Every structure is written in C-alpha cells, then in structure tokens.
Amino acid sequence: MKLERDFYIRDTRTVARELLGKILVHNVNGKIFSGKIVETEAYLGIVDKAAHSYGGKRTKRLEIMYGPPGRAYIYLIYGMYYCFNVVTKEEGTPEAVLIRGLEPIDGINDMAKNRFNKELSQLSNTQVKNLTNGPGKLCQAMKLDKYLNGEDLCGDTLYIEEGKVESLSIVTAKRIGIDYAEEARDFPYRYYIEGNSYVSKVK
C-alpha cells in the first residue's frame, strides 16, 4: 500500500523514524527498482543550521521544500552525487528527511549495472554491500536524479510503500557530514535499523 499525503505532513523526526522499514519504489518505464529504507536523517528547516533552508533561506532550488509535503527534494553534492529527500510538514514549512541507506529488493542486477557497470554475479561482497549504503550510492543505483526533483511521492513514478510488519530495533544518532553546522551537528536526528548491513555508518 502506497503511503498517502497525511503520512508526510507530520513532525519531521517522526516521519524519519517511521520511514524505516518502508519500501522506496522507482518505476522507470515499467522497470521497477525498490529497496527497504534502513537509514534516514531529519532536517528541521528554519531552526536547523544543517538544513539548506536554515534561517528561512529561499532560492529557486529550495522552493520544493516550501511546497506541499510528500514530494521529492533531490539535489547535487560535490558536483557529482545526488541526494534524495522527502519533503515533510505543512506547505510553507521547509523541512525534509534525507534517505541515507536502502536494502535492495527489486532490480538488483540493474542496480549493479548502474553503480559498477557489472552484472550482480560479477560483484565482490564489498561491492554488493556498497550498492545502496549511502545517499549518493542509492540515488545512482535507483536512477534518482534532478529530473525527479519535485516528483509527487503519491504518484506512480516514485513513491514509498508500507513494508512488512516487523519489529525494528532503531538506533538514534548524530547526523553525518555536517561539521559546518555548529551545535546542530550534535542533534540526534539520524535513525537507522540496528544490524542492517546497508546502513552507511554505525556508531
């Protein structure tokens, strides 16, 4: 069952935690890529020095974050890697959840080609683990790029489904790679499934 708009309009940290175990799906002209979300980070907008929209910053790139919840916010880092975020809260409140890690489900062989230009059977154990254990990696594997920025996650191209009902042990930790964010770098807004091998970095 596809998540509806009401799921995304809530507190960003709650959404970040509850996205764990859900299934991210990208339908590429009938070819399905999917993976279980195993790691997320919450970004609390105007009051969060680690967020792009801190202090109410508003640019053409950031307009997606100020729009309705349940849309994709995808941006480029280091001029080469995309990051996929889920816009949360009500319209006008620029908050989002970064998807940091996925456990591959559907389209794994094509993910291997997208990441390493090899068949899945040709990958080393390390390469298999590295398919989707990071925000840039999962975007490359799942073919998520700037053309999906602003995509409605309640549509049929890029969306998130309920996962299996399971008991998850969730770890709360500091976010990664935001040393510039002063005191915000210590905020415990990162969440991941304990013991999952597709988490980008453990304590």
Backbone hydrogen bonds, N-H to C=O, Kabsch-Sander energy under -0.5 kcal/mol:
donor,donor_aa,acceptor,acceptor_aa,energy
3,L,160,I,-3.2
7,F,4,E,-1.8
8,Y,4,E,-0.6
8,Y,5,R,-1.0
9,I,5,R,-1.0
10,R,7,F,-0.6
15,V,11,D,-2.4
16,A,12,T,-2.5
17,R,13,R,-2.1
18,E,14,T,-2.6
19,L,15,V,-1.5
20,L,17,R,-1.1
21,G,37,I,-3.0
22,K,19,L,-2.2
23,I,161,E,-2.6
24,L,22,K,-0.6
24,L,35,G,-2.7
25,V,159,Y,-3.2
26,H,33,F,-2.9
27,N,157,T,-3.3
28,V,26,H,-0.8
28,V,31,K,-3.3
29,N,27,N,-0.9
31,K,28,V,-2.0
32,I,30,G,-0.6
33,F,26,H,-2.4
33,F,31,K,-0.5
34,S,106,D,-1.9
35,G,24,L,-1.7
36,K,103,E,-2.7
37,I,22,K,-3.1
38,V,101,G,-2.6
39,E,101,G,-1.3
40,T,191,Y,-2.8
41,E,98,L,-1.9
42,A,189,Y,-2.7
43,Y,96,A,-2.5
47,V,44,L,-1.2
48,D,45,G,-2.0
49,K,47,V,-0.6
51,A,48,D,-2.2
54,Y,51,A,-1.6
55,G,46,I,-2.7
56,G,53,S,-2.0
57,K,54,Y,-1.0
63,E,59,T,-0.8
63,E,60,K,-0.8
64,I,61,R,-0.6
65,M,62,L,-1.1
66,Y,62,L,-1.0
66,Y,63,E,-0.6
67,G,63,E,-0.7
67,G,64,I,-1.0
70,G,87,V,-2.8
72,A,151,E,-2.3
73,Y,85,N,-2.5
74,I,72,A,-0.6
75,Y,83,C,-1.5
77,I,81,Y,-3.5
80,M,77,I,-2.3
81,Y,77,I,-2.5
83,C,75,Y,-2.2
85,N,73,Y,-1.7
85,N,83,C,-0.5
86,V,97,V,-2.7
87,V,71,R,-2.7
87,V,85,N,-0.5
88,T,95,E,-2.2
89,K,8,Y,-1.6
89,K,10,R,-0.8
92,G,66,Y,-2.1
93,T,90,E,-2.0
95,E,88,T,-0.6
95,E,93,T,-1.9
96,A,43,Y,-1.9
97,V,86,V,-2.2
98,L,41,E,-2.7
99,I,84,F,-2.4
100,R,39,E,-2.2
100,R,98,L,-0.7
101,G,39,E,-1.5
102,L,132,T,-2.1
103,E,36,K,-2.7
105,I,34,S,-2.8
106,D,34,S,-0.7
111,M,107,G,-2.2
112,A,108,I,-2.2
113,K,109,N,-1.6
114,N,110,D,-2.6
115,R,111,M,-2.3
116,F,112,A,-3.0
117,N,112,A,-0.6
117,N,113,K,-1.4
118,K,112,A,-0.9
122,Q,119,E,-1.5
123,L,120,L,-1.5
128,V,124,S,-2.2
129,K,125,N,-2.0
130,N,126,T,-1.7
131,L,128,V,-1.4
134,G,132,T,-0.9
138,L,134,G,-2.6
139,C,135,P,-1.4
140,Q,136,G,-1.9
141,A,137,K,-2.6
142,M,138,L,-2.4
143,K,139,C,-0.6
143,K,140,Q,-0.6
144,L,139,C,-2.8
145,D,143,K,-0.6
148,L,145,D,-2.3
149,N,146,K,-1.4
150,G,72,A,-3.2
151,E,148,L,-2.3
153,L,70,G,-2.7
153,L,151,E,-0.6
155,G,152,D,-1.7
159,Y,25,V,-2.3
160,I,153,L,-0.7
161,E,23,I,-2.9
162,E,1,M,-2.8
166,E,164,K,-0.8
168,L,166,E,-0.7
170,I,168,L,-0.8
171,V,192,Y,-3.1
173,A,190,R,-2.6
175,R,187,F,-0.8
181,A,178,I,-2.2
182,E,179,D,-0.7
184,A,181,A,-2.0
185,R,182,E,-1.6
186,D,183,E,-1.5
187,F,184,A,-1.3
189,Y,187,F,-2.0
190,R,173,A,-2.3
191,Y,40,T,-2.6
192,Y,171,V,-1.9
193,I,38,V,-2.3
194,E,169,S,-3.1
194,E,192,Y,-0.6
196,N,193,I,-1.8
199,V,196,N,-1.4
